[in-house]
Amino acid sequence: MKYRLRWKRSALDELTEMWTNAKSADRSAITAGVNAIERELAALAEKAGESRSGAERILFHAPVAVLFETSEDDLEVVVLQVWRY
């Protein structure tokens, strides 16, 4: 693991709401998507996903997407937003 991963409180709230409101059958897919995102961001954040404005990047692992920022100096990734697509 190269990067430390941190979720903004608002992103955690979005994830909690997404998971709680999902059908029981969809919850495992959401969990798997988030786990894949966390693994990829911890290992390869500087190359993960697609670039957006400034230091922001976006990453998709069905059925979940996240907007995140990477700090190379701090070796930290901050998940800013999460949604289901």
GUVEXLUM-500391 format. One record per residue (C-alpha): residue in one letter; residue number from 1; x, y, z. Coordinates in steps of 0.5 Angstrom, whole numbers. Each point is the difference from the previous one (the first is absolute). Example, Ala and Ser with C-alpha at 12.3 -4.5 7.8 and 13.67 -1.06 7.14 Angstrom:
<atoms>
<atom rest="A" nr="1" c1="25" c2="-9" c3="16"/>
<atom rest="S" nr="2" c1="2" c2="7" c3="-2"/>
</atoms>
This chain:
<atoms>
<atom rest="M" nr="1" c1="0" c2="0" c3="0"/>
<atom rest="K" nr="2" c1="3" c2="7" c3="-2"/>
<atom rest="Y" nr="3" c1="-6" c2="5" c3="1"/>
<atom rest="R" nr="4" c1="-3" c2="1" c3="7"/>
<atom rest="L" nr="5" c1="-8" c2="0" c3="-2"/>
<atom rest="R" nr="6" c1="-5" c2="5" c3="3"/>
<atom rest="W" nr="7" c1="-7" c2="1" c3="-1"/>
<atom rest="K" nr="8" c1="-3" c2="7" c3="1"/>
<atom rest="R" nr="9" c1="-6" c2="0" c3="5"/>
<atom rest="S" nr="10" c1="-5" c2="2" c3="-5"/>
<atom rest="A" nr="11" c1="3" c2="-6" c3="-5"/>
<atom rest="L" nr="12" c1="-1" c2="-5" c3="6"/>
<atom rest="D" nr="13" c1="-7" c2="3" c3="1"/>
<atom rest="E" nr="14" c1="-2" c2="-1" c3="-8"/>
<atom rest="L" nr="15" c1="3" c2="-7" c3="0"/>
<atom rest="T" nr="16" c1="-4" c2="-2" c3="7"/>
<atom rest="E" nr="17" c1="-6" c2="3" c3="-4"/>
<atom rest="M" nr="18" c1="1" c2="-4" c3="-6"/>
<atom rest="W" nr="19" c1="1" c2="-7" c3="3"/>
<atom rest="T" nr="20" c1="-6" c2="1" c3="5"/>
<atom rest="N" nr="21" c1="-5" c2="2" c3="-6"/>
<atom rest="A" nr="22" c1="3" c2="-6" c3="-4"/>
<atom rest="K" nr="23" c1="-4" c2="-6" c3="-1"/>
<atom rest="S" nr="24" c1="3" c2="-6" c3="4"/>
<atom rest="A" nr="25" c1="2" c2="-3" c3="-7"/>
<atom rest="D" nr="26" c1="4" c2="6" c3="-2"/>
<atom rest="R" nr="27" c1="4" c2="1" c3="7"/>
<atom rest="S" nr="28" c1="5" c2="-5" c3="-2"/>
<atom rest="A" nr="29" c1="2" c2="3" c3="-6"/>
<atom rest="I" nr="30" c1="0" c2="7" c3="3"/>
<atom rest="T" nr="31" c1="5" c2="-3" c3="5"/>
<atom rest="A" nr="32" c1="4" c2="-3" c3="-5"/>
<atom rest="G" nr="33" c1="1" c2="6" c3="-4"/>
<atom rest="V" nr="34" c1="2" c2="4" c3="6"/>
<atom rest="N" nr="35" c1="5" c2="-5" c3="2"/>
<atom rest="A" nr="36" c1="3" c2="0" c3="-7"/>
<atom rest="I" nr="37" c1="0" c2="8" c3="0"/>
<atom rest="E" nr="38" c1="4" c2="0" c3="7"/>
<atom rest="R" nr="39" c1="5" c2="-5" c3="-3"/>
<atom rest="E" nr="40" c1="1" c2="3" c3="-6"/>
<atom rest="L" nr="41" c1="1" c2="7" c3="3"/>
<atom rest="A" nr="42" c1="5" c2="-3" c3="6"/>
<atom rest="A" nr="43" c1="4" c2="-3" c3="-5"/>
<atom rest="L" nr="44" c1="0" c2="5" c3="-7"/>
<atom rest="A" nr="45" c1="-4" c2="6" c3="2"/>
<atom rest="E" nr="46" c1="4" c2="5" c3="-4"/>
<atom rest="K" nr="47" c1="-2" c2="-5" c3="-6"/>
<atom rest="A" nr="48" c1="-7" c2="-2" c3="2"/>
<atom rest="G" nr="49" c1="-6" c2="2" c3="-4"/>
<atom rest="E" nr="50" c1="0" c2="7" c3="-5"/>
<atom rest="S" nr="51" c1="2" c2="7" c3="2"/>
<atom rest="R" nr="52" c1="-5" c2="5" c3="1"/>
<atom rest="S" nr="53" c1="2" c2="8" c3="2"/>
<atom rest="G" nr="54" c1="6" c2="1" c3="4"/>
<atom rest="A" nr="55" c1="2" c2="-6" c3="5"/>
<atom rest="E" nr="56" c1="-7" c2="-3" c3="-1"/>
<atom rest="R" nr="57" c1="-1" c2="-7" c3="-3"/>
<atom rest="I" nr="58" c1="-6" c2="-5" c3="-1"/>
<atom rest="L" nr="59" c1="0" c2="-7" c3="0"/>
<atom rest="F" nr="60" c1="-5" c2="-5" c3="-1"/>
<atom rest="H" nr="61" c1="-1" c2="-7" c3="2"/>
<atom rest="A" nr="62" c1="-7" c2="-3" c3="-1"/>
<atom rest="P" nr="63" c1="-5" c2="2" c3="3"/>
<atom rest="V" nr="64" c1="4" c2="6" c3="3"/>
<atom rest="A" nr="65" c1="4" c2="6" c3="-2"/>
<atom rest="V" nr="66" c1="4" c2="5" c3="5"/>
<atom rest="L" nr="67" c1="3" c2="6" c3="-1"/>
<atom rest="F" nr="68" c1="7" c2="1" c3="3"/>
<atom rest="E" nr="69" c1="6" c2="4" c3="1"/>
<atom rest="T" nr="70" c1="7" c2="-2" c3="1"/>
<atom rest="S" nr="71" c1="6" c2="3" c3="4"/>
<atom rest="E" nr="72" c1="6" c2="-3" c3="-3"/>
<atom rest="D" nr="73" c1="4" c2="4" c3="6"/>
<atom rest="D" nr="74" c1="-4" c2="-3" c3="5"/>
<atom rest="L" nr="75" c1="-1" c2="-7" c3="-3"/>
<atom rest="E" nr="76" c1="-8" c2="1" c3="2"/>
<atom rest="V" nr="77" c1="-6" c2="-1" c3="-4"/>
<atom rest="V" nr="78" c1="-6" c2="4" c3="2"/>
<atom rest="V" nr="79" c1="-7" c2="-3" c3="-3"/>
<atom rest="L" nr="80" c1="-4" c2="6" c3="-1"/>
<atom rest="Q" nr="81" c1="-7" c2="-3" c3="-3"/>
<atom rest="V" nr="82" c1="-3" c2="-6" c3="-1"/>
<atom rest="W" nr="83" c1="-6" c2="-2" c3="-4"/>
<atom rest="R" nr="84" c1="-3" c2="-6" c3="-4"/>
<atom rest="Y" nr="85" c1="0" c2="0" c3="-7"/>
</atoms>
